[in-house]
Amino acid sequence: MIANSVVDSLETNQQTPEYSFAIATEENHEVKKLRNSILSVIHTPSSSSSDAQYWATWAQKYKNVDIQTLIESAQNTSKTMLNNDAHMLRILIARKHNVKLSTDLFIEQVKWRAKWQPQKIDHIMIPHALKCR
């Protein structure tokens, strides 16, 4: 199996309380299948313990961006999202439990979040025209 140590470490990580919840056994099995599918995509055969090469290949197409920062952001985002059962299940539901489509959606979400970093948006950054009165 690809990246067994990564899968084992993901299964032993504790989720933060805000994302912690119980899911049905069948759904848990589907989430594990999705995790394995994602890990098989982002871990290259030459570097099965790190996804840096996968994200570096993606980051090369952006010119005016610090590539190392983009790679680190993608790695951190993917690790956080892989550890979040609720988010993984939401992706599966959005793609009607199709693991291939869910994997593609996960990768696109990581890329978008790494590039735009929505977690850093502050209410001060929102234009006055969009604020509630």
VOLO-187298 format. One line per field, with one value per atom (N, C-alpha, C): residue number from 0; residue in one letter; atom name; z, x negated, y negated. Coordinates in Angstrom, 2 decimals, decimal comma. Layout:
<pts>
i <- c(NUM	...);
aa <- c(A	...);
at <- c(CA	...);
Z <- c(Z	...);
X <- c(X	...);
Y <- c(Y	...);
</pts>
This chain:
<pts>
i <- c(0	0	0	1	1	1	2	2	2	3	3	3	4	4	4	5	5	5	6	6	6	7	7	7	8	8	8	9	9	9	10	10	10	11	11	11	12	12	12	13	13	13	14	14	14	15	15	15	16	16	16	17	17	17	18	18	18	19	19	19	20	20	20	21	21	21	22	22	22	23	23	23	24	24	24	25	25	25	26	26	26	27	27	27	28	28	28	29	29	29	30	30	30	31	31	31	32	32	32	33	33	33	34	34	34	35	35	35	36	36	36	37	37	37	38	38	38	39	39	39	40	40	40	41	41	41	42	42	42	43	43	43	44	44	44	45	45	45	46	46	46	47	47	47	48	48	48	49	49	49	50	50	50	51	51	51	52	52	52	53	53	53	54	54	54	55	55	55	56	56	56	57	57	57	58	58	58	59	59	59	60	60	60	61	61	61	62	62	62	63	63	63	64	64	64	65	65	65	66	66	66	67	67	67	68	68	68	69	69	69	70	70	70	71	71	71	72	72	72	73	73	73	74	74	74	75	75	75	76	76	76	77	77	77	78	78	78	79	79	79	80	80	80	81	81	81	82	82	82	83	83	83	84	84	84	85	85	85	86	86	86	87	87	87	88	88	88	89	89	89	90	90	90	91	91	91	92	92	92	93	93	93	94	94	94	95	95	95	96	96	96	97	97	97	98	98	98	99	99	99	100	100	100	101	101	101	102	102	102	103	103	103	104	104	104	105	105	105	106	106	106	107	107	107	108	108	108	109	109	109	110	110	110	111	111	111	112	112	112	113	113	113	114	114	114	115	115	115	116	116	116	117	117	117	118	118	118	119	119	119	120	120	120	121	121	121	122	122	122	123	123	123	124	124	124	125	125	125	126	126	126	127	127	127	128	128	128	129	129	129	130	130	130	131	131	131	132	132	132);
aa <- c(M	M	M	I	I	I	A	A	A	N	N	N	S	S	S	V	V	V	V	V	V	D	D	D	S	S	S	L	L	L	E	E	E	T	T	T	N	N	N	Q	Q	Q	Q	Q	Q	T	T	T	P	P	P	E	E	E	Y	Y	Y	S	S	S	F	F	F	A	A	A	I	I	I	A	A	A	T	T	T	E	E	E	E	E	E	N	N	N	H	H	H	E	E	E	V	V	V	K	K	K	K	K	K	L	L	L	R	R	R	N	N	N	S	S	S	I	I	I	L	L	L	S	S	S	V	V	V	I	I	I	H	H	H	T	T	T	P	P	P	S	S	S	S	S	S	S	S	S	S	S	S	S	S	S	D	D	D	A	A	A	Q	Q	Q	Y	Y	Y	W	W	W	A	A	A	T	T	T	W	W	W	A	A	A	Q	Q	Q	K	K	K	Y	Y	Y	K	K	K	N	N	N	V	V	V	D	D	D	I	I	I	Q	Q	Q	T	T	T	L	L	L	I	I	I	E	E	E	S	S	S	A	A	A	Q	Q	Q	N	N	N	T	T	T	S	S	S	K	K	K	T	T	T	M	M	M	L	L	L	N	N	N	N	N	N	D	D	D	A	A	A	H	H	H	M	M	M	L	L	L	R	R	R	I	I	I	L	L	L	I	I	I	A	A	A	R	R	R	K	K	K	H	H	H	N	N	N	V	V	V	K	K	K	L	L	L	S	S	S	T	T	T	D	D	D	L	L	L	F	F	F	I	I	I	E	E	E	Q	Q	Q	V	V	V	K	K	K	W	W	W	R	R	R	A	A	A	K	K	K	W	W	W	Q	Q	Q	P	P	P	Q	Q	Q	K	K	K	I	I	I	D	D	D	H	H	H	I	I	I	M	M	M	I	I	I	P	P	P	H	H	H	A	A	A	L	L	L	K	K	K	C	C	C	R	R	R);
at <- c(N	CA	C	N	CA	C	N	CA	C	N	CA	C	N	CA	C	N	CA	C	N	CA	C	N	CA	C	N	CA	C	N	CA	C	N	CA	C	N	CA	C	N	CA	C	N	CA	C	N	CA	C	N	CA	C	N	CA	C	N	CA	C	N	CA	C	N	CA	C	N	CA	C	N	CA	C	N	CA	C	N	CA	C	N	CA	C	N	CA	C	N	CA	C	N	CA	C	N	CA	C	N	CA	C	N	CA	C	N	CA	C	N	CA	C	N	CA	C	N	CA	C	N	CA	C	N	CA	C	N	CA	C	N	CA	C	N	CA	C	N	CA	C	N	CA	C	N	CA	C	N	CA	C	N	CA	C	N	CA	C	N	CA	C	N	CA	C	N	CA	C	N	CA	C	N	CA	C	N	CA	C	N	CA	C	N	CA	C	N	CA	C	N	CA	C	N	CA	C	N	CA	C	N	CA	C	N	CA	C	N	CA	C	N	CA	C	N	CA	C	N	CA	C	N	CA	C	N	CA	C	N	CA	C	N	CA	C	N	CA	C	N	CA	C	N	CA	C	N	CA	C	N	CA	C	N	CA	C	N	CA	C	N	CA	C	N	CA	C	N	CA	C	N	CA	C	N	CA	C	N	CA	C	N	CA	C	N	CA	C	N	CA	C	N	CA	C	N	CA	C	N	CA	C	N	CA	C	N	CA	C	N	CA	C	N	CA	C	N	CA	C	N	CA	C	N	CA	C	N	CA	C	N	CA	C	N	CA	C	N	CA	C	N	CA	C	N	CA	C	N	CA	C	N	CA	C	N	CA	C	N	CA	C	N	CA	C	N	CA	C	N	CA	C	N	CA	C	N	CA	C	N	CA	C	N	CA	C	N	CA	C	N	CA	C	N	CA	C	N	CA	C	N	CA	C	N	CA	C	N	CA	C	N	CA	C	N	CA	C	N	CA	C	N	CA	C	N	CA	C	N	CA	C	N	CA	C	N	CA	C	N	CA	C	N	CA	C	N	CA	C	N	CA	C	N	CA	C	N	CA	C	N	CA	C);
Z <- c(0,00	0,00	0,00	-0,70	-0,80	0,48	0,95	2,10	3,33	3,69	4,85	6,12	6,28	7,50	7,55	6,40	6,37	6,74	6,19	6,51	7,99	8,53	9,95	10,81	10,42	11,21	11,11	9,97	9,83	10,73	10,81	11,60	13,10	13,52	14,94	15,39	14,46	14,83	15,46	16,46	17,10	16,36	16,15	15,52	16,55	16,10	17,01	17,38	18,58	19,03	18,10	17,44	16,57	15,35	14,95	13,78	14,17	15,42	15,89	15,91	15,29	15,33	14,91	15,23	14,88	13,52	12,68	11,40	11,35	10,53	10,41	9,89	10,21	9,82	8,31	7,57	6,11	5,59	6,15	5,73	6,12	7,27	7,70	6,70	6,22	5,21	3,93	3,51	2,32	2,49	3,67	3,96	3,87	4,40	4,32	2,87	2,07	0,65	-0,04	0,29	-0,30	0,13	1,41	1,88	1,12	0,97	0,24	-1,21	-1,83	-3,21	-3,32	-2,40	-2,41	-2,20	-1,23	-0,95	-2,13	-2,87	-4,04	-5,16	-5,18	-6,19	-5,79	-4,54	-4,16	-3,78	-3,50	-3,18	-4,41	-4,87	-6,06	-5,67	-6,61	-6,29	-5,80	-6,33	-5,93	-4,54	-4,07	-2,77	-2,03	-1,61	-1,03	0,34	0,99	2,33	2,33	1,19	1,15	-0,09	0,05	-1,09	-1,70	-1,27	-1,72	-3,24	-3,81	-5,24	-6,04	-5,59	-6,27	-6,26	-5,09	-4,97	-5,67	-5,72	-6,43	-7,92	-8,47	-9,89	-10,19	-9,30	-9,48	-9,32	-8,35	-8,04	-9,11	-9,94	-10,95	-11,96	-12,16	-13,18	-12,73	-11,46	-10,96	-10,93	-11,61	-11,80	-10,64	-10,27	-9,29	-7,87	-7,54	-6,23	-5,66	-4,35	-3,70	-3,72	-4,54	-4,76	-3,48	-2,69	-1,46	-0,50	-0,39	0,47	-0,04	-1,35	-1,97	-1,70	-1,81	-1,56	-0,10	0,81	2,25	2,58	1,97	2,20	1,71	0,54	-0,01	0,87	1,36	2,22	3,53	4,14	5,40	5,21	4,12	3,84	3,60	2,81	2,52	3,79	4,65	5,89	6,79	6,90	7,73	7,20	5,88	5,29	5,36	5,21	5,29	6,69	7,70	9,08	9,50	8,65	9,00	8,36	9,15	8,64	8,09	8,75	8,29	6,90	6,69	5,38	4,31	4,65	3,69	3,33	4,32	4,07	3,23	3,49	2,70	1,23	0,97	-0,41	-1,05	-0,32	-0,86	-1,20	-0,32	-0,56	-1,77	-1,89	-3,02	-4,36	-4,36	-5,60	-5,60	-4,83	-4,79	-4,54	-3,61	-3,17	-4,27	-5,33	-6,38	-5,92	-5,62	-5,04	-6,01	-7,28	-8,27	-8,35	-8,48	-8,54	-7,23	-6,12	-4,81	-4,65	-5,15	-5,11	-5,91	-7,10	-7,93	-7,24	-6,60	-5,89	-4,72	-3,99	-2,87	-3,36	-4,43	-4,97	-5,40	-6,06	-6,48	-5,29	-4,24	-3,05	-2,38	-2,31	-1,70	-2,52	-3,83	-4,70	-4,51	-4,49	-4,34	-2,98	-1,93	-0,57	-0,40	-1,04	-0,93	-1,66	-2,78	-3,57	-2,93	-2,53	-2,05	-0,54	0,20	1,66	2,34	2,19	2,77	4,29	4,93	6,39	6,90	6,03	6,43	6,18	5,63	5,36	6,68	6,83	8,03	7,66	8,61	8,31	7,83	8,17	7,72	6,22	5,65	4,23	3,34	3,91	3,12	2,80	1,53	1,16	1,89	2,09	2,80	2,10	0,78	0,03	0,39	0,85	1,16	2,62	3,45	4,87	5,10	6,10	6,49	7,18	6,99	7,65	8,81);
X <- c(-0,85	0,00	-0,88	-0,48	-1,27	-1,19	-2,36	-2,48	-1,74	-2,05	-1,39	-1,62	-2,84	-3,12	-2,30	-2,05	-1,24	0,20	0,74	2,11	2,22	1,24	1,26	1,22	0,37	0,28	1,56	2,24	3,50	4,57	4,58	5,60	5,39	4,14	3,87	3,96	3,97	4,07	5,42	5,40	6,64	7,20	8,49	9,12	9,41	9,48	9,84	11,30	11,71	13,09	14,14	13,86	14,86	15,17	14,23	14,45	14,72	14,66	14,81	16,30	16,60	17,96	17,91	18,95	19,01	19,68	19,08	19,71	19,97	20,92	21,31	20,14	20,14	19,06	18,88	19,98	19,91	19,29	19,68	19,12	17,65	17,29	15,91	15,05	15,59	14,89	14,70	15,72	15,63	14,60	14,55	13,57	12,16	11,94	10,62	10,24	11,21	10,93	10,54	11,23	10,91	9,51	9,18	7,83	6,76	6,96	5,98	5,86	6,97	6,95	6,18	6,43	5,74	4,25	3,89	2,48	1,78	2,48	1,86	1,60	2,39	2,19	1,06	1,05	0,08	-1,28	-1,40	-2,70	-3,25	-4,39	-5,01	-5,81	-6,01	-6,76	-8,19	-8,82	-10,21	-10,28	-9,17	-9,17	-7,88	-7,75	-6,48	-6,18	-7,16	-6,89	-6,61	-6,73	-6,51	-5,73	-4,83	-4,06	-4,65	-5,84	-6,45	-6,66	-7,05	-7,30	-6,01	-4,91	-3,63	-3,24	-3,32	-2,92	-3,92	-5,20	-6,21	-5,92	-5,52	-5,16	-3,99	-3,00	-1,85	-2,25	-3,09	-3,44	-4,31	-4,98	-5,88	-5,17	-3,89	-3,19	-2,87	-3,07	-2,80	-4,10	-4,11	-5,34	-5,65	-4,73	-4,99	-4,62	-4,87	-4,52	-5,74	-5,94	-7,01	-6,63	-7,31	-6,96	-7,07	-8,11	-8,28	-7,11	-6,66	-5,52	-4,27	-4,08	-2,92	-2,95	-4,13	-4,27	-3,95	-4,52	-4,26	-2,79	-2,16	-0,75	0,09	-0,25	0,47	0,28	-0,93	-1,19	-0,41	-0,44	0,28	1,78	2,29	3,72	4,16	3,38	3,77	3,73	2,74	2,66	3,85	4,19	5,33	6,64	6,83	8,06	8,15	7,02	7,03	7,39	7,08	7,37	8,79	9,54	10,87	11,92	12,44	13,43	14,67	15,11	16,30	16,08	14,92	14,64	14,53	13,89	13,75	15,13	15,99	17,33	18,14	17,98	18,67	18,25	16,96	16,48	17,10	17,14	17,75	19,22	19,95	21,37	21,55	20,69	20,79	20,58	19,81	19,54	20,22	21,30	22,14	21,33	20,39	19,56	18,69	18,45	17,52	16,11	15,28	13,97	13,06	13,09	12,25	12,62	13,91	14,34	14,07	14,23	13,96	12,48	11,62	10,18	9,83	10,40	10,15	10,62	11,78	12,31	11,39	10,92	10,01	8,75	8,15	6,93	7,19	8,30	8,64	8,86	9,51	9,72	8,40	7,48	6,16	5,44	5,46	4,78	5,37	6,69	7,35	7,04	7,13	6,86	5,40	4,49	3,06	2,76	3,41	3,15	3,79	5,05	5,80	5,83	5,54	5,46	6,67	7,84	9,05	9,01	8,21	8,13	7,48	6,81	6,16	7,03	8,22	9,10	9,63	9,51	9,95	11,11	11,98	13,13	12,70	11,52	11,02	10,75	10,45	10,14	11,37	12,55	13,78	14,13	14,39	14,71	15,96	16,00	17,12	18,46	18,43	19,66	20,31	19,52	20,05	20,47	20,14	20,46	21,96	22,48	23,88	24,04	25,17	25,42	26,33);
Y <- c(1,18	0,00	-1,23	-2,25	-3,48	-4,27	-4,68	-5,57	-5,04	-3,78	-3,18	-3,99	-4,50	-5,25	-6,54	-7,14	-8,36	-8,05	-6,96	-6,56	-6,25	-5,51	-5,18	-6,43	-7,39	-8,62	-9,43	-9,39	-10,11	-9,50	-8,16	-7,49	-7,69	-7,92	-8,09	-9,54	-10,49	-11,90	-12,20	-13,05	-13,47	-14,67	-14,68	-15,82	-16,89	-18,12	-19,19	-19,02	-19,44	-19,21	-19,79	-20,90	-21,50	-20,65	-19,78	-18,93	-17,48	-17,18	-15,81	-15,42	-14,31	-13,79	-12,32	-11,60	-10,18	-10,02	-9,18	-8,89	-7,39	-7,01	-5,61	-4,78	-3,50	-2,60	-2,57	-2,51	-2,49	-3,78	-4,91	-6,20	-6,29	-5,74	-5,73	-4,95	-3,85	-3,04	-3,85	-4,57	-5,41	-6,52	-7,12	-8,17	-7,61	-6,40	-5,77	-5,48	-5,02	-4,79	-6,09	-7,18	-8,47	-8,91	-8,77	-9,13	-8,36	-7,07	-6,25	-6,70	-7,03	-7,50	-8,82	-9,73	-11,03	-10,82	-9,99	-9,75	-9,10	-8,23	-7,61	-8,62	-9,70	-10,75	-11,69	-12,14	-13,18	-12,64	-11,34	-10,75	-10,06	-10,57	-10,00	-8,76	-7,82	-6,61	-6,89	-7,94	-8,25	-8,87	-9,42	-10,09	-9,76	-8,50	-8,04	-8,62	-9,24	-9,77	-11,26	-11,91	-13,35	-13,72	-14,69	-15,15	-16,42	-16,83	-18,08	-18,10	-16,97	-16,92	-17,15	-16,58	-16,78	-18,25	-18,88	-20,28	-21,20	-20,83	-21,65	-21,67	-20,54	-20,47	-21,40	-21,42	-22,30	-23,77	-24,09	-25,47	-26,13	-25,34	-25,89	-26,80	-26,63	-27,42	-28,85	-29,16	-30,50	-31,29	-32,41	-33,19	-34,14	-35,00	-36,05	-35,64	-34,38	-33,87	-33,16	-33,28	-32,54	-31,06	-30,30	-28,90	-28,08	-28,32	-27,55	-27,78	-29,02	-29,33	-28,64	-28,63	-27,97	-26,46	-25,86	-24,42	-24,11	-24,89	-24,67	-24,85	-25,85	-26,08	-24,89	-24,37	-23,21	-21,99	-21,77	-20,62	-20,74	-21,91	-22,11	-21,98	-22,56	-22,50	-21,06	-20,31	-18,93	-18,08	-18,30	-17,53	-17,84	-19,11	-19,52	-18,93	-19,02	-18,52	-16,99	-16,30	-14,84	-14,35	-15,14	-14,76	-15,12	-15,77	-16,24	-15,32	-14,38	-13,43	-14,13	-15,19	-15,91	-16,49	-17,07	-17,66	-16,57	-15,47	-14,36	-13,80	-13,66	-13,15	-14,13	-15,42	-16,44	-16,36	-16,13	-15,98	-14,75	-13,64	-12,42	-12,63	-13,28	-13,53	-14,44	-15,45	-16,39	-15,69	-14,62	-13,88	-12,51	-12,39	-11,19	-9,92	-10,00	-8,89	-8,29	-9,04	-8,63	-9,02	-8,03	-8,29	-9,05	-8,72	-9,41	-10,89	-11,19	-12,59	-13,32	-12,63	-13,23	-13,55	-12,67	-12,91	-14,15	-14,27	-15,45	-16,73	-16,67	-17,83	-18,20	-17,21	-17,46	-18,18	-17,68	-18,28	-19,72	-19,97	-21,33	-22,25	-21,74	-22,55	-22,91	-21,97	-22,25	-23,30	-23,16	-24,13	-25,53	-25,62	-26,91	-27,52	-26,73	-27,23	-27,62	-26,88	-27,21	-28,52	-28,73	-29,95	-31,18	-31,07	-32,25	-32,40	-31,35	-31,35	-32,03	-31,44	-32,05	-32,13	-31,28	-31,31	-32,60	-33,33	-34,59	-35,82	-35,62	-36,75	-37,31	-38,60	-39,28	-40,20	-40,50	-41,35	-42,74	-43,17	-44,48	-44,48	-43,32	-43,21	-43,30	-43,12	-43,14	-44,59	-44,89	-46,27	-46,78	-48,09	-48,69	-48,44	-48,30	-48,08	-46,74	-45,79	-44,46	-44,32	-45,28	-45,18	-45,41	-44,71	-44,89	-46,23	-46,83	-48,12	-47,96);
</pts>
